[in-house]
Amino acid sequence: MKNKLTGNRYIMDVGILKTELFFETDESMVFTVIDGGSLTESGYSERVETTIAEVRSQVYMIAWKEKSGATVTHVEDHKNGIIYSNATLPDGSFYTMKGSIRLSGD
């Protein structure tokens, strides 16, 4: 195991979007949209290949590309429960979001 995320589920809430992130392996994650707001369909789930870099203890940069062509990059600060998310959608629109991240069930 390369990182401490693998095997864990987290809830990400950036206001306009709430998702569950399940780090299935060191290279894959399943995201499930809990509340898609105006961005995407609630209930949608997808397995994506990830690139994960530990920036420092409990801070990770994670990137992936979705089937739709959307690209996402997160900086996840698990020590302080803060997430920064940047997403470019297939139509070219770009979203910069900040919110909270916590272990699912906490």
All heavy atoms as an XYZ file, in Angstrom:
827
protein
N       0.851     -1.176      0.000
C       0.000      0.000      0.000
C       0.896      1.239      0.000
O       1.729      1.414      0.863
C      -0.920     -0.020      1.226
C      -1.841      1.152      1.272
S      -3.193      1.100      2.511
C      -2.600      0.088      3.808
N       0.690      2.111     -0.988
C       1.502      3.308     -1.136
C       1.008      4.466     -0.283
O       1.770      5.343      0.070
C       1.510      3.767     -2.584
C       2.197      2.844     -3.545
C       2.223      3.517     -4.899
C       2.059      2.517     -6.001
N       1.897      3.143     -7.298
N      -0.272      4.497     -0.004
C      -0.820      5.635      0.741
C      -1.820      5.157      1.787
O      -2.250      4.021      1.771
C      -1.465      6.640     -0.219
C      -2.667      6.051     -0.923
O      -3.690      5.818     -0.310
N      -2.561      5.800     -2.221
N      -2.187      6.062      2.677
C      -3.101      5.719      3.768
C      -4.567      5.904      3.391
O      -5.447      5.698      4.212
C      -2.749      6.540      4.997
C      -1.367      6.205      5.523
C      -0.976      7.044      6.694
C       0.431      6.674      7.117
N       0.985      7.585      8.087
N      -4.836      6.291      2.151
C      -6.213      6.475      1.694
C      -6.855      5.150      1.308
O      -8.062      4.967      1.479
C      -6.254      7.422      0.491
C      -5.668      8.816      0.691
C      -5.693      9.587     -0.624
C      -6.405      9.568      1.774
N      -6.056      4.219      0.793
C      -6.565      2.965      0.248
C      -7.404      2.204      1.271
O      -7.005      2.037      2.413
C      -5.395      2.091     -0.244
O      -4.678      2.833     -1.240
C      -5.884      0.789     -0.844
N      -8.592      1.782      0.809
C      -9.518      1.034      1.649
C     -10.476      1.906      2.427
O     -11.390      1.394      3.074
N     -10.313      3.226      2.357
C     -11.168      4.144      3.116
C     -12.191      4.843      2.229
O     -11.974      5.038      1.035
C     -10.318      5.208      3.817
C      -9.495      4.610      4.935
O      -9.990      3.877      5.774
N      -8.212      4.920      4.929
N     -13.287      5.233      2.877
C     -14.346      6.021      2.236
C     -14.395      7.381      2.917
O     -14.344      7.468      4.145
C     -15.705      5.339      2.403
C     -15.805      4.026      1.684
C     -17.161      3.359      1.937
N     -17.168      2.017      1.407
C     -17.504      1.692      0.159
N     -17.891      2.644     -0.672
N     -17.469      0.440     -0.242
N     -14.505      8.424      2.096
C     -14.553      9.793      2.600
C     -15.765     10.508      2.014
O     -16.178     10.213      0.896
C     -13.286     10.560      2.199
C     -12.035      9.970      2.784
C     -11.305      9.008      2.091
C     -11.585     10.356      4.045
C     -10.160      8.446      2.638
C     -10.437      9.796      4.593
C      -9.738      8.848      3.886
O      -8.617      8.295      4.428
N     -16.282     11.446      2.775
C     -17.349     12.316      2.295
C     -16.732     13.671      1.999
O     -16.099     14.281      2.860
C     -18.481     12.476      3.338
C     -19.076     11.114      3.689
C     -19.548     13.453      2.826
C     -19.748     10.377      2.544
N     -16.905     14.115      0.756
C     -16.432     15.414      0.307
C     -17.648     16.311      0.119
O     -18.608     15.920     -0.536
C     -15.699     15.267     -1.032
C     -15.286     16.582     -1.648
S     -14.771     16.423     -3.378
C     -16.335     16.720     -4.202
N     -17.618     17.498      0.712
C     -18.723     18.445      0.583
C     -18.151     19.810      0.228
O     -17.462     20.429      1.037
C     -19.510     18.514      1.893
C     -20.778     19.346      1.791
O     -20.933     20.097      0.809
O     -21.608     19.246      2.703
N     -18.419     20.254     -1.010
C     -17.941     21.566     -1.447
C     -19.113     22.515     -1.713
O     -19.002     23.454     -2.485
C     -17.017     21.460     -2.694
C     -15.724     20.746     -2.340
C     -17.715     20.780     -3.850
N     -20.224     22.253     -1.054
C     -21.397     23.121     -1.187
C     -22.272     22.763     -2.373
O     -23.359     22.248     -2.206
N     -21.780     22.983     -3.597
C     -22.584     22.690     -4.788
C     -22.495     21.227     -5.205
O     -23.173     20.801     -6.130
C     -22.195     23.587     -5.982
C     -20.735     23.354     -6.388
C     -22.445     25.037     -5.670
C     -20.358     24.024     -7.692
N     -21.661     20.452     -4.507
C     -21.455     19.051     -4.840
C     -21.034     18.295     -3.587
O     -20.170     18.743     -2.847
C     -20.354     18.926     -5.909
C     -19.950     17.535     -6.355
C     -21.091     16.858     -7.114
C     -18.704     17.611     -7.240
N     -21.680     17.131     -3.379
C     -21.320     16.278     -2.247
C     -21.135     14.864     -2.783
O     -22.029     14.331     -3.456
C     -22.414     16.309     -1.183
C     -22.072     15.555      0.080
C     -23.155     15.748      1.146
C     -22.808     15.067      2.443
N     -23.861     15.266      3.447
N     -19.971     14.268     -2.517
C     -19.684     12.933     -3.029
C     -19.047     12.051     -1.961
O     -18.486     12.544     -0.985
C     -18.705     12.982     -4.227
O     -17.492     13.584     -3.805
C     -19.276     13.741     -5.396
N     -19.150     10.746     -2.197
C     -18.391      9.786     -1.415
C     -17.233      9.318     -2.285
O     -17.420      8.998     -3.469
C     -19.231      8.570     -1.026
C     -18.408      7.569     -0.211
C     -19.135      6.273      0.065
O     -19.343      5.502     -0.902
O     -19.489      6.042      1.228
N     -16.033      9.322     -1.730
C     -14.835      8.869     -2.418
C     -14.353      7.588     -1.745
O     -14.045      7.593     -0.557
C     -13.734      9.935     -2.339
C     -14.119     11.351     -2.740
C     -12.957     12.309     -2.475
C     -14.556     11.410     -4.187
N     -14.333      6.493     -2.495
C     -13.842      5.218     -1.973
C     -12.542      4.887     -2.689
O     -12.531      4.605     -3.890
C     -14.863      4.099     -2.165
C     -14.326      2.733     -1.829
C     -13.687      2.488     -0.623
C     -14.459      1.687     -2.721
C     -13.179      1.232     -0.311
C     -13.967      0.419     -2.431
C     -13.321      0.201     -1.222
N     -11.439      4.930     -1.954
C     -10.136      4.623     -2.513
C      -9.954      3.111     -2.495
O      -9.496      2.526     -1.522
C      -9.038      5.366     -1.739
C      -9.086      6.845     -1.983
C      -9.852      7.669     -1.176
C      -8.407      7.399     -3.055
C      -9.929      9.026     -1.416
C      -8.473      8.756     -3.312
C      -9.239      9.571     -2.488
N     -10.348      2.507     -3.585
C     -10.398      1.056     -3.745
C      -9.002      0.431     -3.717
O      -8.773     -0.580     -3.056
C     -11.102      0.779     -5.068
C     -11.389     -0.631     -5.381
C     -12.160     -0.754     -6.675
O     -11.711     -0.230     -7.718
O     -13.224     -1.379     -6.630
N      -8.073      1.010     -4.479
C      -6.687      0.549     -4.517
C      -5.798      1.794     -4.520
O      -6.287      2.923     -4.507
C      -6.379     -0.287     -5.784
O      -6.361      0.581     -6.922
C      -7.389     -1.406     -5.990
N      -4.493      1.588     -4.612
C      -3.578      2.724     -4.696
C      -3.715      3.480     -6.015
O      -3.255      4.611     -6.128
C      -2.130      2.262     -4.545
C      -1.801      1.822     -3.125
O      -2.520      2.221     -2.186
O      -0.812      1.084     -2.951
N      -4.331      2.848     -7.021
C      -4.465      3.474     -8.341
C      -5.900      3.647     -8.805
O      -6.136      4.062     -9.946
C      -3.714      2.651     -9.399
C      -2.210      2.641     -9.238
C      -1.722      1.527     -8.315
O      -2.448      0.520     -8.139
O      -0.635      1.668     -7.745
N      -6.885      3.330     -7.963
C      -8.269      3.491     -8.408
C      -9.168      3.947     -7.258
O      -8.912      3.662     -6.094
C      -8.821      2.199     -9.007
O      -8.980      1.204     -8.021
N     -10.191      4.680     -7.657
C     -11.149      5.223     -6.703
C     -12.534      5.110     -7.325
O     -12.689      5.212     -8.554
C     -10.822      6.702     -6.449
C     -11.790      7.407     -5.521
S     -11.449      9.181     -5.437
C     -12.107      9.708     -7.016
N     -13.533      4.899     -6.489
C     -14.921      4.937     -6.927
C     -15.547      6.155     -6.271
O     -15.506      6.291     -5.052
C     -15.695      3.661     -6.527
C     -17.159      3.774     -6.911
C     -15.049      2.432     -7.142
N     -16.073      7.064     -7.102
C     -16.794      8.197     -6.530
C     -18.280      8.002     -6.774
O     -18.690      7.479     -7.809
C     -16.298      9.546     -7.082
C     -16.625      9.808     -8.521
C     -17.847     10.371     -8.888
C     -15.712      9.520     -9.516
C     -18.152     10.624    -10.210
C     -15.991      9.771    -10.846
C     -17.222     10.322    -11.194
N     -19.064      8.375     -5.777
C     -20.513      8.307     -5.873
C     -21.054      9.673     -5.502
O     -20.728     10.208     -4.439
C     -21.080      7.232     -4.919
O     -20.484      5.967     -5.253
C     -22.598      7.140     -5.048
N     -21.869     10.223     -6.385
C     -22.435     11.548     -6.162
C     -23.613     11.420     -5.202
O     -24.596     10.738     -5.496
C     -22.884     12.192     -7.486
C     -23.507     13.553     -7.237
C     -21.708     12.297     -8.452
N     -23.500     12.051     -4.049
C     -24.580     12.062     -3.060
C     -25.569     13.169     -3.415
O     -26.770     12.967     -3.415
C     -24.020     12.264     -1.638
C     -23.112     11.082     -1.272
C     -25.146     12.434     -0.619
C     -22.267     11.295     -0.034
N     -25.053     14.347     -3.712
C     -25.875     15.486     -4.130
C     -25.120     16.224     -5.225
O     -24.103     16.866     -4.961
C     -26.153     16.419     -2.955
C     -27.063     17.592     -3.305
O     -27.388     17.767     -4.504
O     -27.441     18.326     -2.386
N     -25.600     16.119     -6.460
C     -24.914     16.698     -7.606
C     -25.169     18.171     -7.828
O     -24.519     18.785     -8.679
N     -26.116     18.743     -7.076
C     -26.424     20.159     -7.267
C     -26.673     20.444     -8.732
O     -27.383     19.703     -9.404
N     -26.054     21.480     -9.260
C     -26.233     21.829    -10.666
C     -25.146     21.227    -11.548
O     -25.137     21.430    -12.759
C     -26.205     23.355    -10.816
O     -24.951     23.857    -10.387
N     -24.216     20.470    -10.947
C     -23.077     19.972    -11.720
C     -23.294     18.610    -12.362
O     -22.840     18.357    -13.469
C     -21.834     19.899    -10.831
C     -21.281     21.214    -10.311
C     -20.046     20.976     -9.459
C     -20.954     22.145    -11.468
N     -23.946     17.708    -11.661
C     -24.087     16.345    -12.168
C     -25.271     15.649    -11.506
O     -25.869     16.171    -10.568
C     -22.776     15.546    -11.953
O     -22.863     14.316    -12.673
C     -22.512     15.284    -10.481
N     -25.559     14.469    -11.968
C     -26.709     13.693    -11.501
C     -26.429     13.034    -10.147
O     -25.420     12.345     -9.981
C     -26.989     12.640    -12.575
C     -27.923     11.551    -12.214
C     -27.979     10.464    -13.295
O     -27.496     10.676    -14.415
O     -28.514      9.402    -12.968
N     -27.305     13.253     -9.178
C     -27.187     12.581     -7.879
C     -27.325     11.077     -8.089
O     -28.121     10.623     -8.913
C     -28.267     13.081     -6.918
O     -28.085     14.443     -6.644
N     -26.524     10.301     -7.370
C     -26.561      8.848     -7.478
C     -25.575      8.277     -8.483
O     -25.331      7.075     -8.497
N     -25.010      9.126     -9.333
C     -24.046      8.648    -10.332
C     -22.798      8.117     -9.637
O     -22.305      8.710     -8.678
C     -23.664      9.773    -11.302
C     -22.665      9.319    -12.343
C     -23.083      8.535    -13.415
C     -21.321      9.626    -12.231
C     -22.176      8.084    -14.361
C     -20.399      9.191    -13.169
C     -20.830      8.419    -14.235
O     -19.931      7.969    -15.164
N     -22.267      7.006    -10.139
C     -21.066      6.407     -9.571
C     -20.154      5.977    -10.714
O     -20.632      5.537    -11.768
C     -21.453      5.202     -8.715
O     -20.325      4.685     -8.052
N     -18.850      6.118    -10.491
C     -17.881      5.728    -11.519
C     -16.560      5.337    -10.866
O     -16.144      5.952     -9.889
C     -17.651      6.896    -12.477
C     -16.727      6.583    -13.622
C     -16.555      7.750    -14.585
O     -17.454      8.600    -14.698
O     -15.482      7.810    -15.223
N     -15.928      4.320    -11.431
C     -14.577      3.929    -11.008
C     -13.595      4.637    -11.932
O     -13.755      4.600    -13.156
C     -14.386      2.427    -11.123
C     -12.964      1.970    -10.799
C     -12.813      0.456    -10.839
N     -13.496     -0.129     -9.691
C     -14.636     -0.829     -9.741
N     -15.252     -1.025    -10.892
N     -15.173     -1.331     -8.645
N     -12.596      5.296    -11.353
C     -11.604      6.033    -12.133
C     -10.192      5.609    -11.723
O      -9.970      5.197    -10.588
C     -11.759      7.571    -11.964
C     -13.053      8.059    -12.593
C     -11.680      7.991    -10.499
N      -9.285      5.693    -12.669
C      -7.870      5.474    -12.388
C      -7.315      6.771    -11.826
O      -7.567      7.852    -12.383
C      -7.125      5.080    -13.661
C      -7.598      3.752    -14.245
C      -7.399      2.581    -13.292
O      -6.290      2.456    -12.723
O      -8.355      1.804    -13.108
N      -6.571      6.693    -10.734
C      -6.074      7.882    -10.064
C      -4.553      7.938    -10.061
O      -3.883      6.912    -10.143
C      -6.544      7.932     -8.595
O      -6.108      6.738     -7.935
C      -8.043      8.076     -8.484
N      -4.067      9.152     -9.955
C      -2.667      9.406     -9.642
C      -2.674     10.100     -8.296
O      -3.365     11.114     -8.126
C      -2.016     10.316    -10.703
O      -2.111      9.665    -11.968
C      -0.569     10.582    -10.365
N      -1.965      9.537     -7.328
C      -1.971     10.074     -5.969
C      -0.539     10.392     -5.556
O       0.342      9.551     -5.677
C      -2.591      9.070     -4.972
C      -4.031      8.746     -5.366
C      -2.511      9.609     -3.539
C      -4.680      7.654     -4.544
N      -0.344     11.625     -5.083
C       0.966     12.033     -4.568
C       0.775     12.572     -3.156
O      -0.090     13.425     -2.929
C       1.579     13.112     -5.454
N       1.540     12.052     -2.218
C       1.494     12.582     -0.861
C       2.394     13.812     -0.816
O       3.598     13.726     -1.025
C       1.940     11.542      0.161
C       1.727     12.006      1.583
C       1.924     10.905      2.613
O       2.412      9.811      2.255
O       1.575     11.134      3.781
N       1.786     14.970     -0.575
C       2.507     16.239     -0.542
C       3.271     16.367      0.768
O       4.428     16.786      0.796
C       1.535     17.425     -0.725
C       2.245     18.756     -0.621
C       0.802     17.294     -2.062
N       2.608     16.025      1.840
C       3.213     15.907      3.166
C       2.285     15.005      3.968
O       1.247     14.586      3.466
C       3.431     17.271      3.827
C       2.198     18.044      4.178
C       2.550     19.316      4.970
N       1.367     19.940      5.447
C       0.705     20.896      4.808
N       1.147     21.344      3.664
N      -0.382     21.407      5.322
N       2.606     14.724      5.190
C       1.800     13.817      5.995
C       0.335     14.246      5.997
O       0.020     15.396      6.327
C       2.347     13.793      7.432
O       1.557     12.927      8.225
N      -0.533     13.343      5.555
C      -1.988     13.515      5.532
C      -2.485     14.565      4.528
O      -3.631     14.994      4.589
C      -2.535     13.829      6.927
C      -2.289     12.726      7.931
C      -2.931     13.027      9.251
O      -4.146     13.220      9.318
N      -2.148     13.073     10.312
N      -1.635     14.976      3.587
C      -2.041     15.894      2.514
C      -1.698     15.231      1.182
O      -0.540     14.878      0.938
C      -1.343     17.268      2.622
C      -1.752     18.172      1.456
C      -1.676     17.931      3.950
N      -2.723     15.060      0.333
C      -2.558     14.351     -0.926
C      -3.043     15.198     -2.091
O      -4.036     15.924     -1.968
C      -3.368     13.046     -0.922
C      -2.916     12.082      0.126
C      -3.445     12.118      1.410
C      -1.944     11.124     -0.157
C      -3.025     11.225      2.381
C      -1.525     10.236      0.819
C      -2.069     10.293      2.077
O      -1.645      9.417      3.034
N      -2.348     15.070     -3.237
C      -2.849     15.605     -4.489
C      -3.290     14.403     -5.314
O      -2.512     13.452     -5.499
C      -1.782     16.393     -5.249
C      -2.364     17.032     -6.503
S      -1.236     18.161     -7.335
C      -0.036     17.000     -7.946
N      -4.541     14.444     -5.775
C      -5.140     13.318     -6.479
C      -5.716     13.833     -7.788
O      -6.392     14.865     -7.803
C      -6.245     12.679     -5.613
C      -5.632     12.235     -4.284
C      -6.902     11.518     -6.339
C      -6.610     12.141     -3.163
N      -5.457     13.119     -8.880
C      -5.962     13.536    -10.189
C      -6.554     12.345    -10.921
O      -6.095     11.208    -10.750
C      -4.835     14.158    -11.011
N      -7.584     12.623    -11.743
C      -8.186     11.569    -12.567
C      -8.942     12.177    -13.733
O      -9.232     13.364    -13.760
C      -9.093     10.670    -11.741
C     -10.346     11.298    -11.216
C     -11.562     11.393    -11.851
C     -10.540     11.900     -9.931
N     -12.480     12.013    -11.044
C     -11.875     12.335     -9.857
C      -9.704     12.116     -8.833
C     -12.394     12.971     -8.727
C     -10.220     12.746     -7.721
C     -11.551     13.166     -7.675
N      -9.275     11.309    -14.679
C     -10.101     11.683    -15.829
C     -11.311     10.767    -15.849
O     -11.171      9.550    -15.704
C      -9.314     11.550    -17.132
C     -10.083     12.037    -18.344
C      -9.210     12.033    -19.587
C      -9.967     12.613    -20.764
N      -9.120     12.642    -21.962
N     -12.488     11.357    -16.025
C     -13.729     10.598    -16.021
C     -14.128     10.174    -17.437
O     -13.612     10.714    -18.422
C     -14.830     11.444    -15.375
C     -14.477     11.790    -13.933
C     -15.469     12.738    -13.265
O     -16.505     13.093    -13.885
O     -15.193     13.130    -12.116
N     -15.038      9.213    -17.532
C     -15.520      8.725    -18.831
C     -16.043      9.859    -19.704
O     -15.895      9.832    -20.916
C     -16.627      7.683    -18.634
C     -16.165      6.376    -18.089
C     -17.343      5.447    -17.872
C     -16.913      4.232    -17.086
N     -18.037      3.391    -16.687
N     -16.646     10.845    -19.077
C     -17.222     11.975    -19.814
C     -16.156     12.867    -20.434
O     -16.453     13.703    -21.277
C     -18.073     12.831    -18.868
O     -17.234     13.480    -17.914
N     -14.908     12.712    -19.981
C     -13.830     13.583    -20.415
C     -13.491     14.642    -19.381
O     -12.506     15.357    -19.519
N     -14.295     14.767    -18.347
C     -14.010     15.713    -17.266
C     -12.703     15.322    -16.585
O     -12.400     14.137    -16.439
C     -15.148     15.715    -16.244
N     -11.926     16.331    -16.203
C     -10.704     16.089    -15.439
C     -10.846     16.747    -14.075
O     -11.437     17.818    -13.950
C      -9.452     16.626    -16.156
O      -9.610     18.029    -16.369
C      -9.239     15.930    -17.487
N     -10.303     16.079    -13.061
C     -10.436     16.554    -11.682
C      -9.083     16.452    -10.992
O      -8.372     15.460    -11.151
C     -11.486     15.713    -10.908
C     -11.626     16.203     -9.477
C     -12.829     15.721    -11.625
N      -8.763     17.474    -10.223
C      -7.584     17.451     -9.361
C      -7.999     17.918     -7.974
O      -8.675     18.946     -7.846
C      -6.459     18.367     -9.885
O      -6.108     17.940    -11.195
C      -5.231     18.296     -8.980
N      -7.648     17.149     -6.970
C      -7.924     17.495     -5.574
C      -6.626     17.710     -4.822
O      -5.653     16.998     -5.059
C      -8.612     16.338     -4.842
C     -10.035     16.154     -5.146
N     -10.756     15.129     -4.591
C     -10.896     16.844     -5.916
C     -11.998     15.185     -5.023
N     -12.099     16.217     -5.840
N      -6.646     18.619     -3.876
C      -5.668     18.639     -2.798
C      -6.489     18.356     -1.555
O      -7.404     19.116     -1.211
C      -4.908     19.979     -2.689
C      -4.023     19.980     -1.454
C      -4.081     20.213     -3.947
N      -6.222     17.226     -0.922
C      -6.991     16.781      0.228
C      -6.121     16.852      1.481
O      -5.126     16.142      1.595
C      -7.490     15.353      0.017
C      -8.396     15.217     -1.191
C      -8.921     13.805     -1.402
O      -8.651     12.915     -0.548
O      -9.598     13.588     -2.420
N      -6.506     17.718      2.399
C      -5.804     17.885      3.677
C      -6.620     17.141      4.731
O      -7.583     17.673      5.283
C      -5.684     19.368      4.015
C      -4.988     19.640      5.341
O      -4.845     18.704      6.157
O      -4.613     20.803      5.566
N      -6.257     15.888      4.960
C      -7.028     15.052      5.877
C      -6.783     15.412      7.334
O      -7.640     15.151      8.177
C      -6.750     13.576      5.603
C      -7.319     13.140      4.297
N      -8.603     12.662      4.169
C      -6.809     13.146      3.045
C      -8.854     12.380      2.908
N      -7.771     12.669      2.195
N      -5.663     16.007      7.646
C      -5.396     16.436      9.018
C      -6.365     17.533      9.442
O      -6.889     17.526     10.552
C      -3.957     16.928      9.156
C      -3.608     17.375     10.565
C      -2.173     17.799     10.681
C      -1.866     18.231     12.107
N      -0.478     18.677     12.239
N      -6.621     18.491      8.533
C      -7.487     19.627      8.847
C      -8.887     19.507      8.257
O      -9.719     20.391      8.459
C      -6.828     20.929      8.362
C      -5.553     21.200      9.128
O      -5.556     21.290     10.352
N      -4.436     21.291      8.414
N      -9.161     18.419      7.496
C     -10.494     18.195      6.946
C     -10.884     19.159      5.836
O     -12.059     19.464      5.667
N      -9.891     19.632      5.069
C     -10.152     20.604      4.002
C      -9.824     19.979      2.647
O      -8.816     19.283      2.494
C      -9.290     21.869      4.193
C      -9.608     22.528      5.531
C      -9.511     22.855      3.047
C      -8.630     23.622      5.912
N     -10.683     20.245      1.667
C     -10.431     19.777      0.300
C     -10.507     20.955     -0.655
O     -11.359     21.834     -0.511
C     -11.421     18.673     -0.111
C     -11.023     18.075     -1.459
C     -12.852     19.179     -0.132
C     -11.724     16.771     -1.778
N      -9.578     20.974     -1.603
C      -9.579     21.923     -2.711
C      -9.780     21.081     -3.962
O      -9.033     20.127     -4.180
C      -8.257     22.673     -2.798
C      -7.927     23.451     -1.548
C      -7.221     22.850     -0.508
C      -8.342     24.770     -1.395
C      -6.921     23.552      0.655
C      -8.051     25.474     -0.224
C      -7.341     24.860      0.781
O      -7.056     25.558      1.929
N     -10.766     21.404     -4.762
C     -11.087     20.611     -5.937
C     -11.167     21.506     -7.160
O     -11.822     22.557     -7.125
C     -12.424     19.895     -5.734
O     -12.765     19.145     -6.878
N     -10.483     21.108     -8.225
C     -10.563     21.793     -9.509
C     -11.073     20.797    -10.531
O     -10.552     19.681    -10.616
C      -9.193     22.314     -9.941
C      -8.678     23.385     -9.006
O      -9.408     24.283     -8.617
N      -7.419     23.273     -8.631
N     -12.073     21.198    -11.300
C     -12.649     20.312    -12.308
C     -12.869     21.074    -13.605
O     -13.359     22.203    -13.588
C     -13.976     19.739    -11.814
N     -12.480     20.433    -14.701
C     -12.774     20.953    -16.029
C     -13.757     19.982    -16.665
O     -13.452     18.786    -16.807
C     -11.502     21.060    -16.892
O     -10.573     21.914    -16.227
C     -11.827     21.643    -18.254
N     -14.939     20.476    -17.030
C     -15.974     19.639    -17.621
C     -15.782     19.557    -19.133
O     -15.078     20.386    -19.723
C     -17.342     20.194    -17.266
C     -17.639     20.307    -15.762
C     -19.074     20.760    -15.533
C     -17.372     18.997    -15.042
N     -16.412     18.564    -19.778
C     -16.233     18.391    -21.222
C     -16.612     19.629    -22.050
O     -16.057     19.841    -23.119
C     -17.155     17.215    -21.560
C     -17.241     16.441    -20.291
C     -17.203     17.481    -19.192
N     -17.514     20.462    -21.541
C     -17.899     21.669    -22.284
C     -16.892     22.812    -22.110
O     -17.076     23.903    -22.631
C     -19.296     22.141    -21.897
C     -19.403     22.646    -20.459
O     -18.381     22.729    -19.749
O     -20.531     22.970    -20.039
N     -15.828     22.545    -21.343
C     -14.786     23.547    -21.142
C     -14.965     24.389    -19.894
O     -14.071     25.155    -19.539
N     -16.099     24.274    -19.219
C     -16.297     25.059    -18.000
C     -15.351     24.547    -16.907
O     -15.027     23.364    -16.847
C     -17.752     25.024    -17.537
O     -18.194     23.701    -17.361
N     -14.901     25.480    -16.075
C     -13.901     25.184    -15.056
C     -14.449     25.581    -13.692
O     -15.006     26.672    -13.537
C     -12.610     25.962    -15.350
C     -11.516     25.724    -14.355
C     -10.860     24.504    -14.288
C     -11.131     26.725    -13.489
C      -9.839     24.285    -13.368
C     -10.107     26.518    -12.560
C      -9.468     25.300    -12.506
N     -14.315     24.698    -12.721
C     -14.809     24.943    -11.365
C     -13.661     24.813    -10.373
O     -12.917     23.836    -10.403
C     -15.904     23.940    -10.988
C     -17.151     24.118    -11.792
C     -17.315     23.470    -13.010
C     -18.173     24.953    -11.350
C     -18.466     23.640    -13.767
C     -19.321     25.133    -12.099
C     -19.457     24.469    -13.309
O     -20.589     24.648    -14.057
N     -13.535     25.812     -9.502
C     -12.606     25.770     -8.387
C     -13.444     25.760     -7.121
O     -14.246     26.672     -6.906
C     -11.674     26.998     -8.399
O     -10.943     26.989     -9.621
C     -10.708     26.961     -7.243
N     -13.291     24.722     -6.311
C     -14.150     24.549     -5.147
C     -13.309     24.275     -3.900
O     -12.224     23.708     -3.990
C     -15.118     23.382     -5.384
C     -16.018     23.590     -6.602
S     -16.801     22.063     -7.190
C     -15.489     21.371     -8.197
N     -13.824     24.661     -2.770
C     -13.191     24.379     -1.479
C     -14.280     23.918     -0.534
O     -15.388     24.453     -0.535
C     -12.513     25.633     -0.920
C     -11.857     25.414      0.437
C     -11.256     26.684      0.972
C     -10.685     26.465      2.373
N     -10.192     27.718      2.963
N     -13.954     22.918      0.274
C     -14.945     22.421      1.218
C     -14.321     21.532      2.261
O     -13.143     21.659      2.601
N     -15.128     20.582      2.709
C     -14.684     19.705      3.791
C     -14.551     18.269      3.280
O     -15.210     17.853      2.329
C     -15.666     19.752      4.959
O     -16.930     19.252      4.551
N     -13.677     17.521      3.970
C     -13.541     16.095      3.701
C     -13.390     15.393      5.049
O     -12.703     15.892      5.942
C     -12.368     15.782      2.761
C     -12.419     14.310      2.336
C     -11.034     16.188      3.337
C     -11.577     13.982      1.127
N     -14.092     14.270      5.181
C     -14.036     13.506      6.437
C     -14.250     12.046      6.119
O     -14.817     11.691      5.075
C     -15.093     14.002      7.417
C     -16.512     13.834      6.919
C     -17.571     14.268      7.927
N     -18.890     14.289      7.369
C     -19.651     13.217      7.119
N     -19.196     12.021      7.371
N     -20.861     13.348      6.609
N     -13.808     11.188      7.021
C     -14.070      9.769      6.877
C     -15.572      9.530      6.874
O     -16.315     10.156      7.653
C     -13.451      8.977      8.024
C     -12.027      8.510      7.850
C     -11.482      7.954      9.157
C     -11.911      7.478      6.738
N     -16.040      8.679      5.994
C     -17.454      8.327      5.945
C     -17.828      7.678      7.280
O     -17.088      6.844      7.790
C     -17.715      7.367      4.797
O     -19.076      7.060      4.700
N     -18.919      8.089      7.844
C     -19.359      7.554      9.125
C     -18.978      8.399     10.300
O     -19.460      8.202     11.414
N     -18.075      9.365     10.091
C     -17.686     10.277     11.191
C     -18.743     11.349     11.387
O     -19.413     11.762     10.522
C     -16.349     10.963     10.892
C     -15.178     10.019     11.168
O     -15.409      8.892     11.625
O     -14.039     10.441     10.908
